[in-house]
Amino acid sequence: MEGISIFESHESLASGHFLEEGVFFCYCRKGMLAFTYLNAEGRLCEGDALVLKNPARSISSLRATEDFEMVGVFIARPLIPRLEIGKYATDARRKASVYLNPVIRMSRERSREVERSFENLRRRLAATDAFFYEEAVTLAVSRLVLDLSEGQLEGYLAQEASSANMDIFYRFIKLLEAGHYKEHRDVSWYAGQLCVSPKHLSYCAKAAGGRSAGYWIDSICIGNLTRALRERPVREVCAEYHFSSLSYLSRYVKRLTGTCPRELQ
């Protein structure tokens, strides 16, 4: 079909195939392709997709591993308005993201969907005797672009979730650094201060800090508590840290250090 071309070699990116304006979509089946884009180094690895506007002017210095395998499609600019891709074509955030980083890294499930969409497009292009050939090809291209956009959206959501987790974790640590562990050593109190559930706070702490919220409370508390026990009387420290009794203090310290408070003095 005029305006659409399938490619299976990265060498096509460095050739004169893409002198006309358009968009190149590529999927990496195997291996790795290194390249220079906007004077920065980029890498396309197995399961990744690549989206390039006017590739002849944007990418250079291609270096592929020996096992590199890909499938790509070039869509000429005049054909793009005919595609049923909705907001994908006009979303400013997507355009900015693709411009800054043309590589789309996807989940394994989404990656398989994209690969299947490429294969479907190849079959549709080859079936030139189909009654509705151009319509079928156009729909296949639209499906491919939408699958890629969903892969890109997954990246957005993952990044936003990671940022939100880090923000909650950072504010949680700030509460601990402010000394609230002296009176509060339960996750629910910190969750209440941060307006999240204890379960969500623990999730954020593990996602951003690698450990549960309870671990961080005990870790920061015990370091300061054992230091205080070495410097001051046990009863004084017990009152400062709001333990209900000396035995409760002793059990807490022994659980975390294996040592009784008096042995630290």
N, C-alpha and C positions, 0 to 999 in steps of 0.2 A: 504494500500500500504506500502511495506517495506520501512522504513526510515522516515515515517511521522506518527505522533500520535496526536490525538485531546484530550485536557483535559479541564475539566470544574471546577476543584477544585484547590485552591492554595496549598492544601496539597501535590499535585503532585510535586511541586517545592522542597519540603523538603524530598521527598522520593527518592528511588533509580532509578526512571524512567530515569534520565538524566545523568547516569554515563558515557555514551558514549559521544563523542564530537559532538557538533552540536549547533544549534541556536534555542532559544525558543522565540516565538512571543505570546504576550498575550494582550487581550483587556478587559478593565473593563466596564462591563455593568451597575454596580450599586455598591454603597458603597465605601469602601476604604481599601487598603492593605498597611500596613507599613512594611518596611523591612530594613535590613542592607546590604549595598553594598559598597565594598571597604572601610570598616570601617566608612561609613557615613550613615546617615538615609535617606531613600527615601520613597516616597508616590505615590501610584498608585490610582488615583481617577476616578470617573465616566467619561467616554469618553476618557480616556488616554489609551495609548498603552505602552507595555513594551517589550524591545528587550534585550535578554541576551545570550551571547555566553558562552557555557559550564556552565549552571546555577548551577550545583552541586558544582562548585568551586567558584562561585562569589556572591551568595546571601544566606542570613541566617536570623534568628530571624524574621520570618514572623508572622504578627499580623493583622488579618482581622476583620472588623466590622461584626456584625451579618447579615447585609443585603448584604454583599459582593457577587457579581456575576461576573463571568468571563468566557471567552472562550480563550483557548490557543492552539497553535500547536508547536510541537517539530519537527525540521527537522534535521536529522542526517547529519553529515558532508559529507559523500560520495554522497549524493543526490544534494547538493548545486550547483556543476558545471553544472548540467543538467537544472537548472532554467534559464528562459529567463528574466534576470533582469538587463542586460546591465551594465551601469556604477555604478549602486547601489552597486554591490558586490565589486568593486575595488576603490570606492571613498574614499580617505584617510581622508578627512575632516569628512565624515559621520562616518567612523569607529572610529575616535578619539572622536567624539561627543557622540556616543553610549557608548563608553568605559567610558567616564567621567560621563555621565548621561543617563542611559538606559531608562528613562521615556520620551515618546513622547507626548507632549500636543498639541492637534489639534483643529482646528475650528470645530464647530458643524457639518457643512456640510461634512468635511473630516472624522470626527469621524463616521458619518453614513455610509460613503463609506467603511471604514475599517470594520465596523461591518457586512455590507452586504458581503464583501469579505470573512470573516470568515464563514458566513453561506453558501456561495457558495462552499467553500472548503469542508465543512462538507457534503453537498449533493453529491459532486463529489466523496468523499471517500466512501460514503455509496452505491453508484451505481456501485457495483462491476461487474455487468453483462453488463456494457456499452461496446460497440465495441472497443472504444479507451480509455479504462479506465485510463491507466497510463499517456497517453498524456493529457487527460482532467484534471487529478489531478495535473500534473506538471504545466499546464497553470493556474489553480486556485491558486496554491501556488505562482506562479510568479505574478499574479494580486494582491494578498494580499501584497506581499513584496513591489511592486511598489506603492500601495496605501499608505503603511506606509512610504515609502521614500518621497512621496509627502507631507505627513503630517509633516515629519521632515524638508523638504525644506521650508514649510510655516513658521516654527519656525525660520529658518535661516534668511529668508527675513524679517520677522517681527523684529527680533533682529537687523539686519543691518539697517532697516528703522528707528528704534528707536534710534540707535546710531547716524545716520546721522541727525535726527531731533534735538537730543541733542547737536550735534556739532554746527549746525546753530544757535540754540537758545543761546548757550554759547557765540558764537562770537557776536551775536546781543546784549546781555547784556553787553559785554565788551565795545562795542561802546557807549552804554548809560553811562556806568560807566566812560568813558573817557570824558564825558561832552558834547557830540555832541547834546544832547537834547536842549541845550541853543540856538542853531541855527536851528536844524532840528527836527521837531515834526511830520513829515509825514512818513508813513510806506515805501513809495516808495524810499525815500533816503537811508534808511537802507538796503532795498532789493537790491538796486543798488550796495552798498558797499560790499554786500555778494554774488553778482552775482546770485541772485535768483529773482523770480517774487514776487511782494507784496503779492499775494494770497498764494504762497508757504511759504513765511516767516510767515504769519499769521497762516498757518496750523502748521508749526513747533513750533511756540510759544505756540499754544494751546495744541499741542500734548505733548510737553516737559514741559511747564510751567503752563498749565491749563488755560491760559488766552490768549486773542488775542494780536498781536504785538502792536496795538494801546493802549491797556490797559497798557502794560509795559512801553511804552514811556511816557504816561501821569502820570503813577504812580511814576516813578523815577523823572520825571521833577517837578511835583507839590510839592513833598516833599522838594526838594532843593529850589524851587522857593518861597514857603511860608516862609521858613527859611530866605532867603535873604530879603524878604519884611519886616520881623520883625526887621532886623538889619540895613537896608540901605534905602535911599530915593527911592520912587517908580520910578521916572524918571531914576535913575541910573540903577535900576534892569531891567526896561523896555528896556533900550539900551543894557545891557549885554545879555539879553535873546532874542534879535533881534525881539521884537514885533514891528509891524509897527506903532502902536499908543497906547496911554494909555487906550483907550476904548477897543482895542483888548485884551490887557493884562487883563483888568478888566473882560471881558466876559469869557476869558479862566479860570481865577481863580474862578470866580463865578460858572461856569459850573461844575468844579471839587470839589469845597469845599462848595459852597453855600454862600460864604462870599466875599465881595469886598476887594480889596487889601488894601485900607486905613484902613479898620476895623481890619486888622492884625497887624497894627503898634501901 
